[in-house]
Amino acid sequence: MWLIYLAILVILECIADIFTKEHSIKRTAWTFILAVSLYATANVSYLMSMRHNSKLAISANIFSVSTGIIATFIGVVIYKENLTSLHITGISLGCISLILLLS
């Protein structure tokens, strides 16, 4: 059950990241309000995952690596950001760490 709450956290956090990026580009109040609201809502999911006996060390790492991978995908696909081979290597290692953490 805690993995479901953690997945909700990751999804909401990544959507909030999009609004944060949009705010940095457009400087509109609504993007700021949505980003902050989504970050706050996302952390409620984190609290719920902790209530369902998730391990802090594992869940924090799953969260960090997952949001990093998804944020990189969003940056490359939506915002046309470039990655170096070193970035790609780091992301690949992040994917491997997720596999190890979830096994």
Summary of the structure (lengths in Angstrom):
residues: 103
radius of gyration: 14.7
end to end distance: 16.0
largest distance: 42.4
contacts: 282
relative contact order: 0.14
helix: 85%
strand: 0%
